[in-house]
Amino acid sequence: MSLIPSIFSGRRSNVFDPFSLDMWDPLKGFHFSADNSALVNIRVDWKETPEAHVFKADIPGLKKEEVKVHIEDDRFLHISGERNVEKEDKNDTWHRVERSSGKFVRKFRLPDNAKVDQVKASVENGVLTVTVPKEEVKKPDVKAIEISG
């Protein structure tokens, strides 16, 4: 039950339950396989500073060995990995499983000013940070041409 009235049942409860069964589930009725090949969504922020392009990805619970970062064709940044299913103990009683498991892949086309040979990556507190330094933008040489006339 939820403090938020259900748009389908018109009921309201005094007990707050964030996992209430009377909440609308847009995926109800769809069947998904429970194998490990499902894609997991990871959230990535991309910001540009004067010196670099900085990517920050939320990867809570993953070790750095479970995440791969590479550059493809000097143009694409790939962030991939796999979140494994937690081992089940036969004595455990599961009430709900919401944490996703499976493989994830994110791919970003890098701008022309990216120094792909100097990319650095680090993990701290469940956040992967990938820093792609930028080349200095060269100002074009301008040569004035005298107009005859």
N, C-alpha and C positions, 0 to 999 in steps of 0.2 A: 504494500500500500504506500501511497505517497501523499505528501502535503499538497502536491500539485494536482488539481482535479483532472481526472482522465477525460479526454475528449470523446472517448467511446462509451464509457460507462456512466459518466456524470457523477461518480462517487468521489468523496474526499475523506481522507483518514487523518486522525490525529497523530499517527505514528509515522515518522519519517524513515523510509527504507529506500536508499538509492538504487537498490536492485529490484525494485517493485515489479511484480508481474503484470500490473495493470498499466504499465507504461507502454507506449506504442513502440513496437519493434519493426523497423522497415524491412528487416531481413527475415521476418517470420515466414515460414513456409518454404524458404529456399534451403536446399540441402548442400552442404559442403563436405568435401572429403576431409578426413582427420589425419592425413599423412603429413610428413614433414616437408613436402615439396611446395607448400603454400607460400606465397610471397608475403613477407612482413613489411609493413610500412614503417620507415624511419623518417623522422622530421629533420629537415636540413635548412639552416639559415645561410644565406650567402650575402656577404657585405663586401664592399670595395672601399679600401682606404687609399690614401695617396701612394702607399708603398706596395700594397698587395691585395689580392682577392682572398678573403677568409671564409671558409666553409665550416660550420659547426653543426654536427649531427648528434642527436640524442641516441645513445646506445647503452642504456642502463643494463647492468648485469653482465655485460660482455667483457671478455678479456681482450687485450690488444692482439693476441694470437688468433682470435675468432673473427677479426675484421681485416679486410684487405683494401688497400688504396693503391691505385696505379693509374698511369697516364697512357692512353691509347692514341697512336698516330699523332703524337705531339699536339692534340687538340681536345681530347675528351678526358675528363676526370671521372674515374669509376670508384665508387665506394660500395663494397659488398661484404657479405658475411652471412653467418647463420646463427640463429638463436635456437638452441636445442630444447627439446621437451624435458621437463623436470622428471627425474626418475620416480616411478610410482612405488610406494611401499604397499604391500598387500593388506597391511593393517590400517591404512589411511582411508578415510571417508571424504571424498571430494564433494563439496557443495556447489562450487562454481569455478569455472576456469575461464578467465578473461585475458590473461597475458598471452600474447601471441608467440608462436614459435614457427620457425621455418627460415627460408633464405630471403635475403633482401639485396637489392641492387639499385643504386641510384647513379645516374650518368649525367654529367654536365658538360656542355660545350664551352670551352674556355675562350676568352677573347684573344685577339692577335697579340696583345702586349704581355701575355703570360710567359714567365720564364719557367718552362716546364722541367728544365734540368735542375732547378733549385727548390722543388716542392718539399715541404716538411709536414709531418703529421705527428700528433701527440694525443694521448687520452688522459683525461683527468676528471674524476667525479662523474663518470658515465657520459662524458661529452668528448667526442672526437673532434679535434680541430685540425683542419688542413689549411696550410698557408701557401698560397701560390704567389711568389713575388712578381712584381710588374717591371717591365723594361721601361726605361725612361723614354718618354715620348720625344723624339727628335723633332725639333722645329725645322721645317723645310728651309733649305737655302733659298733666299729670294735675291734675285739679281735684277736690278732695274734695267730696263731696255730703253734706250733713248729713241724717241720717235722723230724720224726725219720728216721734213715736210715742206 
